[in-house]
Amino acid sequence: MAELTSIIYAESLLDVSEEMGNTDEIKKELIDLRELFEKNADLYDFYVTPKINKENKKEVLKGIFADKLSPITLNLLCVLLDKRRAMEFSGVVRQYERLVSEKNNEVAGVVYLAKPCSDELLAKLEKRLSEVTGKNLKLKVSIDPSLVGGIKVKIGDNVVDATIASQLREMKGTIDNIIL
């Protein structure tokens, strides 16, 4: 039920943000606000607790965020309070991110490397993989020294493993089969 509620609020928010032409700005604000709530448990607890009057909460939120958030984002916080759905905030953000990504034909991926690479190389890899997949690919880098070298890319359920470690495992399996 909570996921359905989050989807409904996210869809409404997307409609409004598209109408206003600031979809990506709202997405960034929501992500930043979610991170703020995660880092500041007291602020989040204040926002979600039913013990404090929602009108008082709205006044405090407006005082804190009036010049930092767009009216759309601030309004979402207030609507969630009015509808007693403040606990759904993170779910709404997650669903909004998903909807915006779908709208922008974006897909997230992870590239696993044995050691860090330059931003230039990562940008080239993103561009090439975007061409291959036909999607706007956003890669996150994960460093795993056990890979020895090479690269492993995970996009959705698809994995391409061109690491030295996987090639060594494959060679070992081949040698084991020959010896038996």
C-alpha positions as CSV (number, residue, x, y, z in Angstrom):
1,M,0.0,0.0,0.0
2,A,2.8,2.4,0.9
3,E,4.5,1.9,-2.5
4,L,1.2,2.6,-4.3
5,T,0.8,5.8,-2.3
6,S,4.4,6.8,-3.1
7,I,3.7,6.2,-6.8
8,I,0.6,8.3,-6.8
9,Y,2.3,11.3,-5.1
10,A,5.4,10.9,-7.4
11,E,3.2,10.9,-10.5
12,S,1.4,14.0,-9.4
13,L,4.6,15.7,-8.5
14,L,6.0,14.8,-12.0
15,D,2.9,16.3,-13.7
16,V,3.3,19.5,-11.8
17,S,7.1,19.7,-12.3
18,E,6.7,19.0,-16.1
19,E,4.1,21.8,-16.3
20,M,6.6,24.1,-14.5
21,G,9.5,22.9,-16.6
22,N,11.8,22.1,-13.7
23,T,11.7,18.3,-13.4
24,D,15.4,17.8,-13.0
25,E,15.7,20.7,-10.5
26,I,13.0,19.1,-8.3
27,K,14.7,15.7,-8.6
28,K,17.9,17.2,-7.3
29,E,16.1,19.0,-4.5
30,L,14.4,15.9,-3.4
31,I,17.5,13.8,-3.4
32,D,19.4,16.5,-1.4
33,L,16.5,16.7,1.0
34,R,16.4,13.0,1.5
35,E,20.1,13.0,2.2
36,L,19.6,15.8,4.7
37,F,16.9,13.8,6.5
38,E,19.2,10.7,6.5
39,K,22.1,12.7,8.0
40,N,20.0,14.7,10.4
41,A,17.8,12.2,12.3
42,D,16.4,15.0,14.6
43,L,15.1,16.9,11.6
44,Y,13.5,13.8,10.1
45,D,12.0,12.8,13.4
46,F,10.5,16.3,13.8
47,Y,9.0,16.0,10.3
48,V,7.4,12.6,10.8
49,T,6.3,12.7,14.4
50,P,2.6,12.9,15.0
51,K,3.2,14.5,18.4
52,I,3.8,17.9,16.9
53,N,1.0,19.9,15.3
54,K,1.3,19.8,11.5
55,E,0.7,23.5,11.2
56,N,3.6,24.2,13.5
57,K,5.8,21.8,11.5
58,K,4.8,23.5,8.3
59,E,5.8,26.9,9.7
60,V,9.2,25.6,10.8
61,L,9.8,23.9,7.5
62,K,8.9,27.1,5.6
63,G,11.2,29.0,7.9
64,I,14.1,26.6,7.2
65,F,13.6,25.9,3.5
66,A,11.7,28.9,2.0
67,D,14.8,30.3,0.3
68,K,16.4,26.9,-0.3
69,L,13.7,24.8,-1.9
70,S,11.3,25.5,-4.8
71,P,7.7,26.1,-3.9
72,I,6.8,22.7,-5.5
73,T,9.1,20.7,-3.2
74,L,8.1,22.7,-0.1
75,N,4.4,22.1,-1.1
76,L,5.1,18.4,-1.3
77,L,6.4,18.4,2.3
78,C,3.3,20.2,3.4
79,V,0.9,18.0,1.5
80,L,2.5,14.9,2.9
81,L,2.0,16.4,6.4
82,D,-1.6,17.3,5.7
83,K,-2.4,13.8,4.4
84,R,-0.5,12.1,7.3
85,R,2.0,10.6,4.8
86,A,5.2,12.2,6.0
87,M,6.7,8.7,6.5
88,E,6.2,8.2,2.7
89,F,8.7,10.9,1.8
90,S,11.6,8.6,0.9
91,G,9.3,6.4,-1.1
92,V,7.9,9.4,-3.1
93,V,11.5,10.5,-3.8
94,R,12.5,7.0,-5.0
95,Q,9.4,6.8,-7.3
96,Y,9.9,10.3,-8.6
97,E,13.6,9.4,-9.5
98,R,12.4,6.3,-11.3
99,L,9.7,8.2,-13.2
100,V,12.1,11.0,-14.3
101,S,14.7,8.4,-15.3
102,E,12.1,6.6,-17.4
103,K,11.0,9.9,-19.0
104,N,14.6,10.8,-19.8
105,N,15.4,7.2,-21.1
106,E,18.0,6.9,-18.3
107,V,19.3,3.8,-16.8
108,A,21.8,3.3,-14.0
109,G,24.7,1.0,-14.1
110,V,27.7,0.0,-12.1
111,V,31.2,-0.4,-13.4
112,Y,33.6,-2.5,-11.3
113,L,37.3,-1.7,-11.6
114,A,40.4,-2.9,-9.8
115,K,41.6,0.7,-9.3
116,P,40.1,4.2,-9.8
117,C,40.0,5.6,-13.4
118,S,40.0,9.1,-14.6
119,D,36.7,11.1,-15.1
120,E,37.5,11.3,-18.8
121,L,37.8,7.6,-19.2
122,L,34.5,7.1,-17.3
123,A,32.8,9.6,-19.5
124,K,34.0,7.8,-22.6
125,L,32.8,4.5,-21.2
126,E,29.4,6.0,-20.3
127,K,29.1,7.5,-23.8
128,R,30.0,4.3,-25.6
129,L,27.8,2.1,-23.5
130,S,24.9,4.6,-24.0
131,E,25.4,4.2,-27.7
132,V,25.3,0.4,-27.4
133,T,22.3,0.3,-25.1
134,G,20.3,3.2,-26.7
135,K,19.8,4.6,-23.2
136,N,21.2,7.6,-21.3
137,L,23.5,5.6,-19.0
138,K,24.7,6.9,-15.7
139,L,27.5,4.8,-14.3
140,K,28.5,4.5,-10.6
141,V,32.1,3.3,-10.0
142,S,32.8,0.5,-7.6
143,I,36.4,-0.3,-6.8
144,D,37.2,-4.0,-6.2
145,P,41.0,-4.8,-6.0
146,S,40.2,-8.6,-6.2
147,L,39.3,-8.1,-9.9
148,V,43.1,-7.7,-10.6
149,G,42.4,-5.7,-13.8
150,G,40.0,-5.3,-16.6
151,I,36.4,-4.2,-16.2
152,K,33.0,-5.6,-15.2
153,V,29.8,-3.6,-16.0
154,K,26.3,-4.3,-14.6
155,I,23.4,-2.6,-16.3
156,G,20.1,-3.8,-14.9
157,D,20.2,-7.6,-15.0
158,N,22.9,-7.7,-17.6
159,V,26.5,-8.2,-16.6
160,V,29.6,-8.1,-18.8
161,D,32.6,-9.4,-17.0
162,A,36.0,-8.7,-18.8
163,T,38.1,-8.8,-15.7
164,I,41.4,-10.6,-15.4
165,A,40.0,-12.5,-12.4
166,S,37.1,-14.0,-14.4
167,Q,39.5,-14.9,-17.3
168,L,41.8,-16.7,-14.8
169,R,38.8,-18.6,-13.3
170,E,37.8,-19.6,-16.8
171,M,41.3,-20.7,-17.7
172,K,41.4,-22.7,-14.4
173,G,38.1,-24.4,-15.3
174,T,39.4,-25.3,-18.8
175,I,42.7,-26.7,-17.4
176,D,40.8,-28.7,-14.8
177,N,38.6,-30.2,-17.5
178,I,41.7,-31.1,-19.6
179,I,43.4,-32.8,-16.7
180,L,40.4,-34.9,-15.7
